[in-house]
Amino acid sequence: MNCPACGGLNPVDAVYCGFCAAALHPDAAEQAPPLPGRVQPPTPFTPAAGLETVQCAVCGYMMAVADTACPRCGTPRGMRLDPAAPLPGTYAPAAGYGGRYDTNTSGARGAVPEELKGGWNWGAFWYSWIWGLNHKTPITLFALVFGLVGRLVPFLGLANLGLAVWFGVRGNEWAWQNRRFESVEHFRAVQRAWAMWVLGSFILVMVLFAIGLAIGLAGALESLK
């Protein structure tokens, strides 16, 4: 029979799925011995007001609000195993299960919503590695390394600009895949906040540049007298 969670084909008399360990026959699973390391804790999680637990799409474990992965089977929040994938252990969004599962794939290194693909991320472009640390994207630390080495090798300093452009192009996808967000709207709000910081920094730099230019011109005029 096919597993209702991951779609894997199992023997008719199987109790647990051989691919994802989900219970194939709930009634029989209650009488069968639990799998090692997959025991439900005796005290269920009690959500705070306005928050809800999320059921794991693979093993059915009730995940707490703060869980980014299932404590029982390790499946990322809102994901399921993809039996059609070329490599084993590949996850796909847990959509199409009667609305029982969370389809928010942020922080699971999985699929990115279509509305977030492409676009430009000002935070990743301007703040690079600072933004990357906040969004669990260590690849942006290359900007810090190239910036420090670029003081000695000008060519690497120029390459740092190319890195910043690359980060700006890929920033939205990396942010969604590596950091947990409550929703797409929450994601956009966070990235807008970073964009506002970029705008504020740019305005500050321009103001300081204008002040410095004015002081320099005043000094030059004074020296001509």
TORMARKOL-894464 format. One record per residue (C-alpha): residue in one letter; y, z, x. Coordinates in nm, 4 decimals, padded with zeros to 6 digits. Layout:
BEGIN
<'A',<Y,Z,X>>;
...
% end
This chain:
BEGIN
<'M',<00.0000,00.0000,00.0000>>;
<'N',<00.3601,-00.0507,00.1036>>;
<'C',<00.5677,00.2508,00.1985>>;
<'P',<00.8548,00.3013,-00.0523>>;
<'A',<01.0842,00.4133,00.2323>>;
<'C',<01.0364,00.1610,00.5141>>;
<'G',<00.8137,-00.1043,00.3533>>;
<'G',<00.5349,-00.0659,00.6103>>;
<'L',<00.1826,-00.1609,00.5015>>;
<'N',<-00.0552,00.1383,00.4981>>;
<'P',<-00.4219,00.1962,00.3978>>;
<'V',<-00.4775,00.2774,00.0310>>;
<'D',<-00.5976,00.6318,00.1048>>;
<'A',<-00.3116,00.7161,00.3445>>;
<'V',<-00.1017,01.0214,00.2576>>;
<'Y',<00.1824,00.9653,00.5041>>;
<'C',<00.3287,00.6360,00.6193>>;
<'G',<00.2059,00.5417,00.9647>>;
<'F',<00.5423,00.3838,01.0453>>;
<'C',<00.7979,00.6395,00.9285>>;
<'A',<00.5894,00.9444,00.8182>>;
<'A',<00.7245,00.9358,00.4619>>;
<'A',<00.4966,01.0721,00.1875>>;
<'L',<00.3199,00.7828,00.0132>>;
<'H',<00.1804,00.9942,-00.2719>>;
<'P',<00.4076,01.2931,-00.3442>>;
<'D',<00.1356,01.4809,-00.5372>>;
<'A',<-00.1229,01.4310,-00.2637>>;
<'A',<00.1296,01.5140,00.0085>>;
<'E',<00.1799,01.8619,-00.1393>>;
<'Q',<-00.1906,01.9373,-00.0848>>;
<'A',<-00.2148,01.7747,00.2581>>;
<'P',<-00.1320,01.9688,00.5760>>;
<'P',<00.2241,01.9078,00.6951>>;
<'L',<00.2831,01.6879,00.9957>>;
<'P',<00.3634,01.8784,01.3179>>;
<'G',<00.7345,01.9410,01.3556>>;
<'R',<00.8134,01.8105,01.0084>>;
<'V',<00.8212,02.1307,00.8041>>;
<'Q',<01.1059,02.1779,00.5561>>;
<'P',<01.3017,02.4971,00.6379>>;
<'P',<01.2392,02.7834,00.3920>>;
<'T',<01.6107,02.8270,00.3144>>;
<'P',<01.7602,02.5148,00.1566>>;
<'F',<02.1123,02.4114,00.2488>>;
<'T',<02.3770,02.5150,-00.0039>>;
<'P',<02.6676,02.2683,00.0002>>;
<'A',<03.0251,02.3857,-00.0202>>;
<'A',<03.2357,02.3099,-00.3238>>;
<'G',<03.2881,01.9373,-00.3691>>;
<'L',<03.0311,01.8401,-00.1029>>;
<'E',<02.6762,01.7165,-00.1432>>;
<'T',<02.3632,01.6993,00.0657>>;
<'V',<02.2162,01.3575,00.1496>>;
<'Q',<01.8492,01.2679,00.1286>>;
<'C',<01.6986,01.1045,00.4369>>;
<'A',<01.5955,00.7488,00.3520>>;
<'V',<01.2792,00.7759,00.5635>>;
<'C',<01.1184,01.1172,00.5097>>;
<'G',<01.3119,01.2504,00.2097>>;
<'Y',<01.4483,01.5572,00.3906>>;
<'M',<01.7682,01.6945,00.2361>>;
<'M',<02.0275,01.6649,00.5135>>;
<'A',<02.3275,01.8952,00.5341>>;
<'V',<02.6779,01.7538,00.5043>>;
<'A',<02.7366,01.7854,00.8800>>;
<'D',<02.4040,01.6271,00.9831>>;
<'T',<02.4525,01.2865,01.1438>>;
<'A',<02.0752,01.2452,01.1819>>;
<'C',<01.7769,01.3848,00.9950>>;
<'P',<01.6638,01.7162,01.1514>>;
<'R',<01.3052,01.6371,01.0511>>;
<'C',<01.2459,01.2784,01.1651>>;
<'G',<01.5613,01.1933,01.3608>>;
<'T',<01.6622,00.8977,01.1436>>;
<'P',<02.0411,00.8373,01.1566>>;
<'R',<02.2270,00.9283,00.8386>>;
<'G',<02.2235,00.6493,00.5809>>;
<'M',<01.9680,00.4411,00.7733>>;
<'R',<01.6035,00.3432,00.7342>>;
<'L',<01.3478,00.1771,00.9587>>;
<'D',<01.3545,-00.2016,00.9418>>;
<'P',<00.9933,-00.3338,00.9347>>;
<'A',<01.1190,-00.6921,00.9676>>;
<'A',<01.3038,-00.6265,01.2937>>;
<'P',<01.1631,-00.7853,01.6122>>;
<'L',<01.1667,-00.4502,01.7954>>;
<'P',<01.0054,-00.1274,01.6680>>;
<'G',<01.2307,00.1650,01.5865>>;
<'T',<01.5148,-00.0571,01.4663>>;
<'Y',<01.7298,00.0817,01.1848>>;
<'A',<01.9003,-00.0914,00.8945>>;
<'P',<02.1358,00.0411,00.6218>>;
<'A',<01.9473,00.2324,00.3540>>;
<'A',<02.0757,00.0241,00.0637>>;
<'G',<01.8706,-00.0857,-00.2361>>;
<'Y',<01.6927,00.2431,-00.3090>>;
<'G',<01.8358,00.3151,-00.6502>>;
<'G',<02.1466,00.4820,-00.5111>>;
<'R',<01.9496,00.7828,-00.3874>>;
<'Y',<02.0605,00.7461,-00.0279>>;
<'D',<02.3879,00.7457,00.1584>>;
<'T',<02.4844,00.3962,00.2778>>;
<'N',<02.7542,00.5227,00.5120>>;
<'T',<02.6295,00.3948,00.8476>>;
<'S',<02.9140,00.5298,01.0625>>;
<'G',<02.8003,00.7196,01.3707>>;
<'A',<02.4480,00.5726,01.3463>>;
<'R',<02.5026,00.2820,01.5891>>;
<'G',<02.3905,00.0490,01.3130>>;
<'A',<02.5453,-00.2147,01.0913>>;
<'V',<02.9234,-00.2382,01.0521>>;
<'P',<03.0724,-00.3058,00.7052>>;
<'E',<03.1971,-00.6607,00.6676>>;
<'E',<03.5514,-00.5464,00.5918>>;
<'L',<03.5689,-00.3694,00.9301>>;
<'K',<03.4362,-00.6516,01.1456>>;
<'G',<03.6927,-00.8240,01.3627>>;
<'G',<04.0553,-00.7239,01.3463>>;
<'W',<04.2566,-00.5454,01.6114>>;
<'N',<04.2509,-00.1785,01.7098>>;
<'W',<04.5807,-00.0635,01.8611>>;
<'G',<04.4466,00.2756,01.9631>>;
<'A',<04.1664,00.1227,02.1682>>;
<'F',<04.4098,-00.1254,02.3266>>;
<'W',<04.6918,00.1125,02.4180>>;
<'Y',<04.5162,00.4437,02.4852>>;
<'S',<04.1824,00.2920,02.5975>>;
<'W',<03.9772,00.5750,02.7527>>;
<'I',<04.1613,00.8519,02.5625>>;
<'W',<04.0782,00.6760,02.2368>>;
<'G',<03.7250,00.6138,02.3681>>;
<'L',<03.6582,00.9827,02.4344>>;
<'N',<03.7713,01.0651,02.0818>>;
<'H',<03.5408,00.7965,01.9399>>;
<'K',<03.2386,00.8640,02.1646>>;
<'T',<03.2723,00.5270,02.3386>>;
<'P',<03.2219,00.5952,02.7111>>;
<'I',<03.2522,00.2277,02.8076>>;
<'T',<03.6300,00.2659,02.7782>>;
<'L',<03.6242,00.4950,03.0841>>;
<'F',<03.6210,00.1738,03.2895>>;
<'A',<03.9911,00.1496,03.2033>>;
<'L',<04.0515,00.4842,03.3769>>;
<'V',<03.8483,00.3800,03.6825>>;
<'F',<04.0154,00.0389,03.7099>>;
<'G',<04.3570,00.1977,03.6611>>;
<'L',<04.3040,00.4413,03.9493>>;
<'V',<04.1500,00.1838,04.1829>>;
<'G',<04.4124,-00.0710,04.0780>>;
<'R',<04.6743,00.1339,04.2633>>;
<'L',<04.5015,00.0238,04.5821>>;
<'V',<04.3739,-00.3164,04.4723>>;
<'P',<04.6330,-00.4973,04.2547>>;
<'F',<04.3716,-00.7446,04.1257>>;
<'L',<04.1784,-00.4647,03.9568>>;
<'G',<04.4998,-00.3421,03.7984>>;
<'L',<04.5417,-00.6850,03.6403>>;
<'A',<04.1774,-00.6780,03.5257>>;
<'N',<04.2590,-00.3518,03.3460>>;
<'L',<04.4811,-00.5502,03.1084>>;
<'G',<04.1843,-00.7730,03.0266>>;
<'L',<03.9757,-00.4632,02.9539>>;
<'A',<04.2447,-00.3307,02.7210>>;
<'V',<04.2434,-00.6579,02.5254>>;
<'W',<03.8631,-00.6443,02.5010>>;
<'F',<03.8796,-00.2849,02.3749>>;
<'G',<04.1364,-00.3863,02.1145>>;
<'V',<03.9123,-00.6648,01.9852>>;
<'R',<03.5922,-00.4568,01.9742>>;
<'G',<03.7503,-00.1218,01.8902>>;
<'N',<03.6866,-00.1222,01.5152>>;
<'E',<03.3147,-00.1942,01.5533>>;
<'W',<03.2667,00.0598,01.8326>>;
<'A',<03.4530,00.3290,01.6421>>;
<'W',<03.2404,00.2839,01.3292>>;
<'Q',<02.9128,00.2735,01.5198>>;
<'N',<02.9773,00.5701,01.7499>>;
<'R',<03.1750,00.8219,01.5421>>;
<'R',<03.0980,00.9688,01.2017>>;
<'F',<03.3516,00.8990,00.9241>>;
<'E',<03.3420,01.0165,00.5658>>;
<'S',<03.4109,00.6663,00.4307>>;
<'V',<03.5688,00.3331,00.5118>>;
<'E',<03.8992,00.4688,00.3801>>;
<'H',<03.8725,00.7669,00.6149>>;
<'F',<03.8015,00.5293,00.9035>>;
<'R',<04.1107,00.3229,00.8248>>;
<'A',<04.3277,00.6327,00.7930>>;
<'V',<04.2179,00.7553,01.1373>>;
<'Q',<04.2826,00.4177,01.3000>>;
<'R',<04.6234,00.3937,01.1295>>;
<'A',<04.7122,00.7316,01.2797>>;
<'W',<04.6251,00.6001,01.6258>>;
<'A',<04.8346,00.2879,01.5579>>;
<'M',<05.1325,00.5082,01.4634>>;
<'W',<05.0968,00.6972,01.7917>>;
<'V',<05.0981,00.3626,01.9732>>;
<'L',<05.4148,00.2584,01.7902>>;
<'G',<05.5812,00.5895,01.8715>>;
<'S',<05.4838,00.5591,02.2387>>;
<'F',<05.6199,00.2046,02.2559>>;
<'I',<05.9513,00.3065,02.1002>>;
<'L',<05.9788,00.6003,02.3428>>;
<'V',<05.9143,00.3715,02.6405>>;
<'M',<06.1797,00.1264,02.5188>>;
<'V',<06.4332,00.4047,02.4677>>;
<'L',<06.3702,00.5451,02.8153>>;
<'F',<06.3935,00.1949,02.9611>>;
<'A',<06.7265,00.1359,02.7847>>;
<'I',<06.8613,00.4710,02.9089>>;
<'G',<06.7504,00.3953,03.2636>>;
<'L',<06.9052,00.0483,03.2482>>;
<'A',<07.2325,00.1891,03.1184>>;
<'I',<07.2434,00.4508,03.3952>>;
<'G',<07.1662,00.1839,03.6549>>;
<'L',<07.4422,-00.0458,03.5284>>;
<'A',<07.6888,00.2405,03.5176>>;
<'G',<07.6036,00.3286,03.8773>>;
<'A',<07.6435,-00.0354,03.9850>>;
<'L',<07.9853,-00.0618,03.8181>>;
<'E',<08.0926,00.2646,03.9740>>;
<'S',<07.9987,00.1404,04.3194>>;
<'L',<08.2125,-00.1740,04.2706>>;
<'K',<08.5267,00.0277,04.2148>>;
% end
